[in-house]
Amino acid sequence: MSENKTILKKPAGNNNEKERTINPFKAESLGQFLQATGYNANIESLQESMKALKHQTTYGEVDLLTYEGLVKAKIYEYIKFGIARRVWQMMVEKDRGIKEGDVMLILLEMARMEIDYGLRPIIHVIPVDNQIYVKADGFLYYARNSGKLKTIKWEDKQEDDSWTSKCIVETDTGTYEGIASAKPNPKVYSDDPREKARTKAMRRALRRAFPIGASDEIFDEFENKPIYPNVETVEKPAEDIRELLKETTISPNE
C-alpha cells in the first residue's frame, strides 16, 4: 500500500479544548494556525510542497519556504537597524492608539514590497493610515529597474497661480497617463506647485503602468512626509520595539 501523502485534513473526532480555542491571529506557528482554522497538518510534507512552488523576487526565483525566511529576515533587519522605530514613530504621530501588532503588519508588508519589488522602507514606501503608501520615487525606481519603461513626458499648463501637469508614460505594454493640479502653499516659502503637479501626475501614470501596490490618491499629501518625525511628540518608547524583536525572533524549527 502506498504511503499516505495527505498534507491537510479535517480532524476526526473531538479536538482538545486548547486546540479549539487557539486564536488564528495569535498562532505562533503554521501548525497552530492550521489547527485554529480546523485542520491537522503534516508540516514536513507541507514544507516539501512549498519548496516546489516558486515565487519571483528581486533576488531571482525562490521557493515559498525560502521566501518566508526572507520576509522574516527583512523584518529582523528593520528592527536591528532602527527602521522599525522610524516606522513606529510615523504611525504614532498620526494615531497614538497604534499597537505592536499594527506595526508588525506594516513591517511585514514593507518586507514583501522590498523582496518583491526592491522598494525600501521610508525611502520608497511609508505607512499611512495603517497601510502602505508607495511614493512617486518608489514607482519610478521600480519602473526603471523593470526594464519595461521607455519614456516619461510631461505637458504643463499654468492658469493664474495653479499648475496642471499631464504625465505620459510609455512602456513595453502601452501608454499610460496621469493628470494632476497644484496651487502654491502660502505657508511654505519654497513650495513649487509646478513640481508638485508633475510629481503627482507622474505617480498616477506610473501607478497605472506598474500596479504594484494599493496606494489611494487621497494620500498624495504624504508624498513629502519627513523621514525623521519629531521624536518629542512620540510617546511610545524604544522598549516597545524590543517587544517586536521578541515576536519576530526566528526559530530554527519554523
Backbone bond lengths (Angstrom), bond angles and torsions (degrees), N, CA, C in turn:
res aa  C-N    CA-C-N  psi(-1)  N-CA   C-N-CA  omega(-1)  CA-C   N-CA-C  phi
1 M - - - 1.468 - - 1.522 108.97 -
2 S 1.319 116.23 134.80 1.459 119.78 -179.10 1.515 110.97 -70.42
3 E 1.329 115.61 152.91 1.467 120.79 -179.22 1.518 110.78 -70.50
4 N 1.314 116.44 140.99 1.467 121.76 179.74 1.516 109.66 -72.20
5 K 1.344 116.99 118.28 1.450 121.81 -176.57 1.531 112.20 -102.46
6 T 1.314 117.24 13.22 1.460 119.55 -177.96 1.523 110.47 -60.48
7 I 1.325 116.17 128.77 1.460 120.80 -178.95 1.517 110.81 -92.24
8 L 1.322 117.36 -47.67 1.455 122.48 -179.40 1.515 109.90 -119.12
9 K 1.319 116.03 140.39 1.459 119.83 175.16 1.513 109.64 -154.98
10 K 1.314 115.55 151.42 1.453 121.40 175.36 1.519 108.69 -70.28
11 P 1.335 117.80 136.00 1.464 119.70 -179.97 1.519 111.51 -66.23
12 A 1.309 115.32 139.47 1.462 120.08 177.79 1.519 109.69 -92.80
13 G 1.322 117.23 137.42 1.454 120.48 178.54 1.503 112.37 78.84
14 N 1.318 116.08 -155.75 1.460 121.89 -175.66 1.516 111.38 -93.01
15 N 1.312 115.81 132.23 1.471 120.68 170.50 1.517 108.78 -83.76
16 N 1.329 116.43 159.60 1.452 116.86 174.94 1.515 109.81 -75.03
17 E 1.312 116.76 164.47 1.465 121.90 -173.16 1.513 112.18 -62.42
18 K 1.329 117.61 -35.25 1.456 121.04 -179.02 1.514 111.18 -62.44
19 E 1.352 116.94 -44.10 1.450 120.93 -179.68 1.520 111.44 -64.81
20 R 1.337 116.27 -35.48 1.455 119.78 -176.06 1.524 111.85 -75.11
21 T 1.332 117.37 -23.90 1.462 119.79 -174.84 1.526 113.35 -100.95
22 I 1.313 118.75 6.00 1.467 120.81 177.53 1.520 109.83 -65.92
23 N 1.322 115.87 130.22 1.462 121.13 174.93 1.527 107.57 -83.83
24 P 1.338 118.54 120.08 1.467 119.52 -177.02 1.528 113.16 -59.14
25 F 1.344 117.53 -26.45 1.457 120.65 179.66 1.527 112.18 -78.58
26 K 1.336 116.46 -10.90 1.457 120.47 179.07 1.522 111.49 -115.14
27 A 1.309 117.35 11.09 1.462 121.33 179.24 1.518 110.40 -62.08
28 E 1.313 117.15 135.74 1.459 122.18 -177.73 1.525 112.53 -96.06
29 S 1.313 117.43 -3.19 1.457 121.17 178.46 1.514 109.23 -154.61
30 L 1.322 115.96 165.70 1.458 120.73 178.14 1.518 110.84 -62.29
31 G 1.340 115.63 -38.27 1.456 119.40 178.53 1.521 112.31 -60.50
32 Q 1.336 116.95 -44.79 1.463 121.03 178.25 1.523 111.40 -63.49
33 F 1.328 116.17 -39.90 1.462 119.66 -179.45 1.530 110.57 -63.43
34 L 1.316 116.42 -44.29 1.466 119.70 -179.53 1.525 110.93 -65.45
35 Q 1.331 116.95 -38.69 1.465 120.30 176.48 1.520 110.18 -62.12
36 A 1.332 116.92 -41.83 1.460 120.98 -178.28 1.524 111.52 -65.04
37 T 1.334 116.58 -27.12 1.462 120.28 179.03 1.519 112.70 -95.61
38 G 1.352 115.81 7.97 1.460 120.14 171.69 1.511 116.24 95.59
39 Y 1.328 117.31 21.37 1.462 119.72 -179.29 1.524 110.69 -127.38
40 N 1.337 115.10 151.24 1.447 121.43 165.55 1.521 106.53 -99.59
41 A 1.319 117.23 148.70 1.457 119.33 -174.08 1.514 112.30 -131.71
42 N 1.320 114.93 140.58 1.452 122.04 168.19 1.531 105.24 -92.66
43 I 1.329 115.90 89.07 1.457 121.21 -172.25 1.523 112.02 -58.77
44 E 1.319 116.52 -39.60 1.462 119.93 -179.16 1.531 111.14 -62.27
45 S 1.320 117.09 -44.11 1.463 120.71 178.58 1.527 110.95 -67.89
46 L 1.342 116.01 -36.89 1.458 120.19 179.08 1.526 110.82 -63.74
47 Q 1.322 116.11 -42.90 1.455 120.00 179.26 1.524 111.75 -65.23
48 E 1.325 117.04 -35.99 1.457 120.36 176.85 1.527 110.54 -64.17
49 S 1.337 115.47 -39.37 1.468 119.56 178.11 1.525 110.78 -66.92
50 M 1.342 116.76 -36.97 1.461 120.39 178.91 1.521 111.51 -63.47
51 K 1.325 116.65 -29.49 1.459 120.39 178.32 1.523 111.55 -68.50
52 A 1.326 115.60 -24.96 1.459 119.83 -178.66 1.526 112.30 -84.53
53 L 1.348 117.02 -19.38 1.457 121.32 179.92 1.526 109.56 -90.15
54 K 1.322 117.31 133.38 1.456 121.94 -173.19 1.530 111.56 -108.41
55 H 1.340 114.28 149.44 1.464 121.14 179.16 1.522 107.93 -136.26
56 Q 1.341 116.66 131.60 1.461 120.50 -178.45 1.526 110.48 -84.87
57 T 1.322 117.26 128.76 1.458 122.66 179.86 1.526 109.42 -131.07
58 T 1.330 115.79 176.21 1.466 119.77 176.30 1.525 111.36 -68.65
59 Y 1.328 117.03 -15.22 1.461 121.75 178.61 1.527 111.50 -92.72
60 G 1.323 116.00 0.11 1.457 120.82 -175.23 1.525 110.05 109.79
61 E 1.292 116.46 -172.65 1.463 121.33 -178.36 1.525 110.15 -81.89
62 V 1.324 116.49 129.65 1.457 121.52 179.42 1.526 108.86 -131.39
63 D 1.335 116.12 160.17 1.459 118.97 175.70 1.530 109.08 -79.91
64 L 1.329 116.51 164.15 1.461 120.67 -174.11 1.523 112.60 -65.03
65 L 1.313 117.29 -30.85 1.463 120.33 178.51 1.525 110.05 -66.94
66 T 1.322 116.78 -42.17 1.469 121.20 176.47 1.515 110.29 -65.72
67 Y 1.323 116.20 -40.06 1.461 121.01 179.65 1.527 110.93 -59.43
68 E 1.328 116.02 -44.26 1.466 120.82 178.31 1.525 110.56 -59.96
69 G 1.322 116.55 -40.31 1.461 120.33 178.46 1.522 112.15 -67.46
70 L 1.331 116.96 -37.81 1.460 120.97 178.07 1.524 111.56 -63.24
71 V 1.330 116.71 -40.58 1.459 120.81 178.90 1.526 110.31 -61.87
72 K 1.321 116.85 -46.35 1.464 120.70 179.49 1.528 111.23 -63.27
73 A 1.322 115.94 -40.47 1.466 119.90 -179.99 1.530 111.15 -65.06
74 K 1.339 117.22 -37.90 1.460 120.79 178.30 1.527 111.04 -64.99
75 I 1.324 117.61 -44.02 1.461 120.37 179.60 1.525 109.78 -61.86
76 Y 1.312 116.83 -41.67 1.465 120.58 177.20 1.530 110.31 -60.14
77 E 1.334 116.25 -41.36 1.466 121.13 178.23 1.529 110.73 -61.69
78 Y 1.335 117.14 -42.62 1.465 120.74 179.63 1.523 111.25 -61.62
79 I 1.310 116.37 -39.61 1.472 120.35 179.99 1.526 110.71 -71.73
80 K 1.316 116.45 -44.24 1.465 121.32 -176.64 1.523 112.45 -64.27
81 F 1.334 117.53 -37.19 1.466 121.01 -174.37 1.526 113.89 -102.84
82 G 1.315 117.51 14.30 1.457 120.80 170.81 1.519 116.46 87.79
83 I 1.322 117.60 -2.33 1.465 119.36 179.87 1.523 110.24 -65.68
84 A 1.321 116.39 -39.20 1.471 120.43 -179.84 1.524 110.78 -60.60
85 R 1.320 116.82 -38.90 1.464 120.17 179.79 1.528 110.86 -65.23
86 R 1.323 117.64 -40.71 1.451 120.67 178.50 1.525 111.43 -65.50
87 V 1.325 115.60 -40.99 1.466 119.94 177.20 1.519 110.02 -62.39
88 W 1.341 116.03 -42.96 1.464 121.80 178.33 1.530 110.26 -57.86
89 Q 1.309 116.08 -46.52 1.466 121.24 -178.63 1.520 111.46 -61.66
90 M 1.326 116.62 -42.26 1.456 120.73 179.84 1.527 111.29 -64.38
91 M 1.323 116.54 -36.64 1.466 120.76 -179.86 1.527 111.21 -73.62
92 V 1.325 116.47 -42.24 1.461 120.69 -179.20 1.522 111.09 -67.76
93 E 1.324 116.74 -31.89 1.455 121.02 179.05 1.530 111.27 -59.23
94 K 1.319 117.14 -32.51 1.461 122.10 179.24 1.522 112.68 -92.61
95 D 1.323 117.25 -29.49 1.469 121.31 -176.00 1.522 109.13 -149.94
96 R 1.324 116.43 107.58 1.467 120.73 -177.13 1.524 112.59 -75.48
97 G 1.322 116.63 -2.68 1.460 120.03 177.26 1.520 113.55 -91.62
98 I 1.337 116.96 7.55 1.455 121.17 -178.98 1.529 110.74 -61.79
99 K 1.329 116.56 136.02 1.459 122.57 179.17 1.532 110.39 -108.74
100 E 1.343 114.80 168.91 1.458 119.78 -179.86 1.525 111.56 -57.75
101 G 1.348 115.92 -40.18 1.455 119.88 -179.62 1.513 112.95 -62.10
102 D 1.342 117.18 -35.13 1.464 121.57 178.13 1.529 110.32 -64.69
103 V 1.329 115.72 -42.73 1.459 120.55 179.58 1.528 110.02 -66.15
104 M 1.329 116.57 -40.89 1.454 120.18 -178.77 1.523 111.57 -62.37
105 L 1.324 117.19 -38.85 1.468 120.16 178.58 1.530 111.27 -64.31
106 I 1.341 116.29 -39.90 1.461 120.17 177.93 1.529 110.34 -66.51
107 L 1.325 117.25 -43.19 1.463 120.45 178.42 1.524 111.10 -62.69
108 L 1.323 116.50 -37.05 1.462 121.28 177.54 1.518 110.72 -61.94
109 E 1.336 116.53 -45.68 1.457 120.64 -179.93 1.531 111.03 -68.33
110 M 1.339 116.99 -36.70 1.460 120.19 177.03 1.529 110.97 -64.11
111 A 1.325 115.95 -39.35 1.462 119.94 178.46 1.528 110.37 -62.55
112 R 1.319 116.36 -42.63 1.463 120.80 178.55 1.531 110.81 -64.30
113 M 1.338 116.86 -41.50 1.457 120.25 -179.43 1.532 111.14 -64.63
114 E 1.326 116.71 -36.20 1.459 119.06 179.17 1.523 111.20 -72.92
115 I 1.322 116.89 -43.28 1.462 120.36 -179.20 1.526 111.56 -67.85
116 D 1.328 116.63 -40.96 1.465 120.46 -177.49 1.527 113.15 -78.27
117 Y 1.347 116.71 -40.37 1.462 120.10 -171.18 1.531 114.55 -123.31
118 G 1.320 118.01 -4.93 1.462 120.60 179.74 1.516 114.12 80.90
119 L 1.334 118.56 11.88 1.463 121.80 -176.58 1.521 111.14 -83.60
120 R 1.318 116.41 125.36 1.460 121.61 -176.69 1.528 110.97 -87.43
121 P 1.344 116.65 141.56 1.470 120.50 175.54 1.526 111.27 -59.00
122 I 1.308 117.53 145.32 1.453 126.64 178.74 1.529 111.63 72.82
123 I 1.322 117.60 -48.94 1.462 121.03 -179.27 1.527 111.00 -70.92
124 H 1.320 116.56 -47.22 1.466 121.32 -176.00 1.531 113.75 -110.53
125 V 1.313 117.24 -30.68 1.469 121.04 -179.62 1.526 109.30 -132.75
126 I 1.337 116.72 143.74 1.460 121.91 179.40 1.527 108.96 -135.73
127 P 1.335 116.41 158.81 1.467 118.90 176.64 1.527 110.95 -84.39
128 V 1.324 116.44 131.01 1.463 122.08 176.73 1.528 107.83 -138.53
129 D 1.338 116.36 120.16 1.462 121.10 178.84 1.525 112.10 49.98
130 N 1.340 115.69 47.85 1.465 122.82 175.84 1.529 113.65 62.43
131 Q 1.317 117.18 27.72 1.452 120.34 171.47 1.518 109.05 -144.52
132 I 1.327 115.84 170.38 1.456 121.41 -176.99 1.523 110.34 -88.83
133 Y 1.334 115.38 129.44 1.459 121.67 175.38 1.528 107.85 -109.78
134 V 1.339 117.25 120.98 1.458 121.50 177.53 1.523 108.40 -87.89
135 K 1.315 117.08 118.33 1.454 122.08 -178.63 1.522 110.55 -74.33
136 A 1.330 115.71 165.89 1.468 120.57 178.79 1.524 110.43 -57.51
137 D 1.329 116.45 -40.74 1.469 120.41 178.33 1.521 111.58 -61.49
138 G 1.339 116.52 -32.66 1.454 120.71 179.02 1.521 112.03 -67.76
139 F 1.344 116.06 -47.04 1.455 119.45 177.62 1.522 111.26 -62.88
140 L 1.343 116.79 -41.00 1.457 120.74 -179.62 1.527 111.00 -65.69
141 Y 1.316 117.03 -41.64 1.465 121.57 178.99 1.518 110.59 -60.44
142 Y 1.325 115.58 -47.88 1.463 119.26 -179.06 1.526 110.92 -65.99
143 A 1.340 116.75 -42.15 1.465 120.53 -179.05 1.521 111.26 -59.44
144 R 1.326 116.49 -44.46 1.464 120.21 -179.34 1.524 111.97 -66.40
145 N 1.328 116.40 -38.87 1.463 120.02 -178.54 1.521 112.88 -76.54
146 S 1.333 117.21 -17.85 1.464 120.48 -177.91 1.526 112.24 -71.10
147 G 1.333 116.52 -24.15 1.455 120.47 -176.65 1.514 113.62 79.31
148 K 1.343 116.61 2.41 1.469 121.03 -177.70 1.526 112.79 -100.48
149 L 1.334 116.64 -11.12 1.460 120.53 -178.28 1.525 110.44 -80.32
150 K 1.335 115.93 128.62 1.460 120.80 178.89 1.525 111.46 -102.25
151 T 1.332 117.30 -61.04 1.456 120.13 -177.73 1.530 110.83 -142.34
152 I 1.343 114.94 155.98 1.463 122.39 171.42 1.528 107.07 -131.12
153 K 1.339 116.76 124.64 1.456 121.86 179.81 1.525 110.30 -129.06
154 W 1.334 115.46 153.47 1.461 120.66 177.98 1.525 110.04 -125.07
155 E 1.315 115.49 147.00 1.464 122.87 170.60 1.525 107.05 -125.44
156 D 1.333 116.61 113.01 1.457 121.63 -174.26 1.530 111.51 -105.87
157 K 1.323 114.54 147.75 1.462 120.99 177.80 1.519 109.50 -143.54
158 Q 1.340 116.82 131.91 1.460 121.35 -179.65 1.527 110.49 -111.15
159 E 1.327 114.94 132.33 1.463 122.12 175.30 1.520 107.62 -130.80
160 D 1.331 116.18 109.80 1.461 121.63 -174.29 1.520 109.05 57.28
161 D 1.322 118.30 -119.95 1.468 120.14 -178.63 1.525 112.00 -100.76
162 S 1.324 117.27 9.18 1.460 121.52 -178.10 1.519 111.18 -105.72
163 W 1.324 115.56 140.88 1.459 121.70 176.42 1.525 109.71 -113.81
164 T 1.321 116.60 137.44 1.460 122.57 173.58 1.523 108.10 -121.17
165 S 1.307 116.45 130.94 1.461 121.15 -177.32 1.524 109.83 -127.18
166 K 1.322 114.97 136.21 1.464 120.57 172.26 1.512 107.84 -113.37
167 C 1.342 115.88 123.36 1.457 121.24 178.69 1.530 108.60 -102.72
168 I 1.310 115.73 131.84 1.466 121.81 179.50 1.522 108.68 -116.30
169 V 1.320 115.71 116.67 1.464 122.26 -178.09 1.527 109.16 -109.84
170 E 1.308 116.21 124.95 1.464 121.31 178.05 1.525 109.42 -109.79
171 T 1.334 115.77 128.33 1.459 122.16 179.65 1.527 110.03 -127.47
172 D 1.322 115.71 -178.81 1.462 120.36 177.10 1.521 111.96 -62.90
173 T 1.331 116.55 -25.05 1.464 119.95 -174.34 1.521 113.86 -100.09
174 G 1.341 118.52 -6.83 1.451 119.44 179.83 1.516 113.05 152.10
175 T 1.331 115.48 -167.55 1.458 122.58 -179.15 1.518 109.86 -116.78
176 Y 1.329 116.21 136.64 1.466 121.84 -176.03 1.531 109.22 -130.86
177 E 1.325 115.90 144.99 1.458 120.60 -176.93 1.528 111.22 -124.69
178 G 1.312 114.22 151.83 1.455 121.65 173.54 1.513 109.01 -141.85
179 I 1.307 117.44 136.21 1.464 122.25 -178.62 1.524 109.80 -123.41
180 A 1.327 117.21 138.49 1.466 121.19 179.32 1.517 109.77 -152.20
181 S 1.334 115.48 152.10 1.464 122.24 177.08 1.516 109.62 -124.74
182 A 1.317 116.23 154.61 1.456 120.71 179.16 1.520 109.94 -153.07
183 K 1.339 115.12 146.43 1.459 122.59 175.02 1.520 109.08 -117.22
184 P 1.342 117.93 153.84 1.466 119.62 179.72 1.522 111.32 -67.16
185 N 1.310 115.09 144.77 1.461 121.34 176.52 1.530 107.54 -93.11
186 P 1.330 118.22 112.59 1.475 120.24 -176.53 1.524 113.23 -63.90
187 K 1.339 117.26 -16.49 1.460 120.57 -179.30 1.526 112.40 -86.48
188 V 1.330 116.15 -10.32 1.469 120.52 -178.89 1.518 109.03 -118.36
189 Y 1.323 116.21 112.48 1.474 121.68 -174.53 1.525 111.79 -61.82
190 S 1.337 117.11 -40.59 1.465 121.12 -174.55 1.524 112.77 -91.54
191 D 1.316 118.23 10.93 1.458 121.17 -177.46 1.529 110.45 -63.49
192 D 1.329 116.66 132.65 1.459 122.36 -178.69 1.528 108.71 -121.89
193 P 1.330 118.67 98.14 1.468 120.94 -176.15 1.531 113.09 -63.65
194 R 1.329 116.76 -32.75 1.472 118.88 178.63 1.519 110.74 -65.37
195 E 1.321 116.41 -45.14 1.465 120.58 179.02 1.524 110.65 -65.18
196 K 1.327 116.28 -39.09 1.460 120.44 179.75 1.532 110.53 -64.30
197 A 1.334 116.74 -43.84 1.465 120.45 179.01 1.522 110.87 -64.25
198 R 1.330 116.65 -39.85 1.467 120.45 178.94 1.536 111.26 -64.11
199 T 1.324 116.21 -42.66 1.462 120.46 -178.96 1.525 110.90 -63.76
200 K 1.328 116.36 -45.39 1.465 120.08 179.92 1.523 111.14 -64.53
201 A 1.333 116.13 -43.26 1.458 119.91 -179.65 1.528 111.18 -63.68
202 M 1.331 116.65 -41.62 1.456 120.80 178.98 1.527 110.85 -63.45
203 R 1.324 115.36 -43.48 1.458 119.20 -179.37 1.525 110.99 -61.21
204 R 1.330 116.38 -42.33 1.456 120.39 -178.99 1.536 111.20 -66.48
205 A 1.323 116.42 -40.06 1.462 119.74 178.61 1.532 111.04 -67.01
206 L 1.334 116.19 -44.50 1.465 120.17 -179.85 1.523 111.72 -67.35
207 R 1.326 116.40 -33.32 1.458 119.17 179.09 1.531 110.80 -65.07
208 R 1.335 115.86 -35.07 1.465 120.12 177.60 1.532 110.67 -73.43
209 A 1.333 116.17 -36.09 1.465 120.03 -179.24 1.521 112.22 -76.68
210 F 1.338 116.19 -33.51 1.467 121.61 -177.85 1.534 109.12 -131.71
211 P 1.330 117.93 78.89 1.478 121.36 -176.78 1.523 112.18 -75.68
212 I 1.330 115.68 82.05 1.458 120.12 -173.70 1.525 113.46 -104.77
213 G 1.315 117.73 2.78 1.462 118.11 179.70 1.507 111.41 -169.08
214 A 1.317 115.89 155.15 1.462 121.18 176.73 1.520 108.22 -82.23
215 S 1.332 116.38 100.42 1.461 121.35 -175.80 1.519 109.44 -131.42
216 D 1.306 117.29 98.02 1.458 121.88 -175.23 1.518 111.52 -69.99
217 E 1.334 115.44 146.76 1.453 121.02 -179.15 1.534 112.49 -66.20
218 I 1.322 117.19 -23.28 1.463 118.88 -177.34 1.526 111.64 -65.01
219 F 1.325 117.28 -10.84 1.451 120.73 -178.12 1.522 112.87 -98.10
220 D 1.342 117.42 13.35 1.463 120.11 179.97 1.521 112.57 -55.87
221 E 1.331 116.56 -28.65 1.463 120.22 -177.58 1.519 112.38 -63.36
222 F 1.333 117.06 -16.87 1.462 120.27 -177.36 1.530 112.33 -92.53
223 E 1.323 117.16 6.52 1.464 120.32 -176.06 1.525 111.75 -58.87
224 N 1.321 116.78 -38.07 1.469 120.53 -177.83 1.519 112.51 -106.84
225 K 1.324 116.20 29.95 1.462 120.47 -179.91 1.529 109.74 -62.49
226 P 1.354 118.47 133.48 1.467 120.66 -179.09 1.521 112.22 -59.03
227 I 1.307 115.84 141.28 1.467 120.43 177.29 1.522 110.17 -69.45
228 Y 1.326 116.71 -35.73 1.458 121.13 179.81 1.525 109.71 -110.14
229 P 1.338 118.20 99.38 1.468 120.61 178.31 1.527 111.07 -67.58
230 N 1.308 115.36 169.46 1.456 120.94 177.41 1.529 109.43 -69.82
231 V 1.319 116.46 105.13 1.463 120.95 -174.68 1.523 111.11 -63.09
232 E 1.338 117.68 -30.49 1.463 120.60 -177.37 1.523 112.43 -64.38
233 T 1.325 117.48 -23.69 1.467 120.02 -179.25 1.522 112.14 -86.67
234 V 1.332 116.99 -5.07 1.465 120.70 -177.27 1.519 110.09 -95.98
235 E 1.318 116.03 120.44 1.454 120.45 -176.59 1.522 112.53 -84.60
236 K 1.338 117.63 -26.37 1.462 120.11 -176.97 1.527 110.06 -71.93
237 P 1.318 119.00 123.98 1.461 121.62 -178.60 1.522 111.83 -83.20
238 A 1.319 114.38 172.78 1.463 119.76 -179.42 1.514 112.04 -64.45
239 E 1.343 117.34 -22.54 1.462 119.76 -179.32 1.525 111.66 -58.14
240 D 1.332 117.34 -30.70 1.455 120.27 179.80 1.529 110.82 -65.31
241 I 1.313 116.76 -33.62 1.455 120.33 178.01 1.515 110.20 -68.93
242 R 1.321 116.90 -29.86 1.465 118.89 176.35 1.527 110.69 -64.67
243 E 1.328 115.41 -32.94 1.458 119.02 175.84 1.533 110.24 -65.29
244 L 1.337 116.06 -37.29 1.461 119.59 176.46 1.529 110.10 -62.40
245 L 1.320 115.75 -39.41 1.453 120.25 -179.95 1.522 110.78 -61.15
246 K 1.342 116.36 -40.08 1.459 120.09 178.16 1.523 110.64 -63.24
247 E 1.336 115.74 -41.98 1.462 119.94 -178.82 1.511 112.56 -68.33
248 T 1.346 116.42 -24.21 1.462 120.11 -173.23 1.523 112.67 -99.81
249 T 1.316 117.53 -2.59 1.456 120.33 -179.39 1.504 110.73 -55.57
250 I 1.317 117.06 128.70 1.462 122.28 -176.18 1.524 110.13 -86.75
251 S 1.314 115.22 120.05 1.453 120.74 178.12 1.521 109.40 -86.81
252 P 1.339 118.88 136.42 1.455 120.55 179.86 1.530 112.45 -64.15
253 N 1.350 116.16 -16.17 1.462 119.75 -179.44 1.506 113.49 -90.24
254 E 1.346 117.05 -7.02 1.470 120.26 -177.88 1.519 110.78 -81.39
